[in-house]
């Protein structure tokens, strides 16, 4: 097994029996969403281990080959689609599965693990979560899309068919159009997953009401 991705770890209470693996967006790192944890409003007695992995550095073709942290290369994009490197998507999915397995080894079963992600990280959360070999507690997909819809089919998602999905997007997002996020949520719903879809009047970001809603979802799934 390859070396695990480096992570920022934060535990809300001693001896956590549940985990949230939260993936950052393109060009950011695992520190990006750490400050959100205290704002989630989780119950005092809910012990959760938050893992914020750092994606590897790689050149991004659509950014003129500029090297940055990324979960996969984006070959090109337009207003309604993204051309992702499928091999890169699959490699990141395997890295997230390794983190899930490591949490299992620490005593946290898969059904007590939520995958969360923003933008490109959300794309991996969708793909890894829906196709995981064991059912998960939930998937949080923020300002994101399905990077490789061909990987998300009825057979590959059968085990996680009942995994709830929290999908949210900014209605004024200039980076990932809201139509892409809505199409992903509709695709997931069509597979049979209970998926909620919410929008807020913001751009490519998160906002306090969204953070509170995420906290409620985590509390419901792990409480």
C-alpha positions, 0 to 999 in steps of 0.5 A, spaced: 500 500 500 502 506 498 504 512 503 497 515 505 496 522 504 498 527 509 493 530 513 491 536 518 487 532 523 482 535 528 478 531 533 472 535 536 472 530 543 477 525 545 476 518 542 472 519 536 468 514 533 466 517 527 470 521 522 469 526 516 474 526 510 474 533 507 477 534 501 480 541 498 479 545 492 484 546 486 490 550 488 488 550 496 490 545 501 488 541 507 488 547 511 483 551 507 477 548 511 480 547 518 477 553 521 470 551 519 469 546 524 468 550 530 462 554 526 459 547 524 455 547 531 456 540 532 453 537 539 458 537 545 458 530 546 459 528 538 466 526 538 468 526 530 475 526 527 476 531 521 481 529 516 483 534 511 488 531 506 493 535 502 492 533 495 499 532 491 502 537 486 501 536 479 501 541 473 494 543 470 493 543 463 488 548 463 492 553 467 498 552 462 501 547 466 502 551 472 503 546 478 499 546 484 495 541 489 490 538 485 486 531 485 486 530 478 488 534 471 483 538 468 485 538 460 480 543 458 473 546 460 468 550 458 461 553 461 458 547 461 463 541 462 470 539 464 474 534 461 478 531 467 484 526 467 480 519 468 486 516 470 488 522 475 481 521 478 481 514 479 488 515 482 485 520 487 479 515 489 484 510 491 488 515 495 481 516 499 480 509 499 486 508 503 484 514 508 478 510 509 481 504 510 486 507 515 480 510 519 477 503 519 484 500 522 483 506 528 476 503 530 472 507 525 467 503 521 465 505 514 458 507 516 461 512 521 465 516 515 463 522 511 466 524 505 466 531 504 469 536 499 469 543 495 469 544 488 475 539 485 475 535 492 467 535 492 468 531 485 472 526 488 468 525 494 462 524 489 466 519 485 469 515 491 463 515 496 458 513 491 463 507 489 466 505 495 466 498 497 462 499 503 456 503 505 458 510 508 455 515 513 454 520 507 457 525 502 457 532 502 458 535 495 460 543 495 460 547 489 462 541 485 460 536 479 461 529 477 468 529 473 467 522 470 460 520 470 462 514 466 464 511 473 458 513 476 453 507 474 448 503 477 453 497 478 458 501 481 454 505 486 450 499 488 453 498 495 452 506 497 445 506 493 442 509 500 448 513 502 445 520 503 448 526 499 448 533 501 449 537 495 450 545 495 452 550 490 453 558 490 447 561 485 452 566 482 458 561 482 463 563 476 468 557 477 463 551 477 456 553 474 450 552 478 447 548 472 453 543 473 452 542 480 444 541 479 446 536 474 450 532 478 445 532 484 440 530 479 444 524 477 445 522 484 438 522 485 436 518 479 441 512 482 436 512 488 440 516 493 437 520 498 440 527 495 438 534 498 440 540 493 441 547 496 443 554 493 445 560 496 446 567 493 454 567 493 460 565 488 465 560 489 465 559 496 461 557 502 457 562 507 454 561 514 447 558 513 451 553 508 456 551 514 450 551 519 446 546 514 452 542 513 453 541 521 446 539 521 447 534 516 453 531 520 450 531 526 444 527 523 448 522 520 453 521 526 450 523 532 
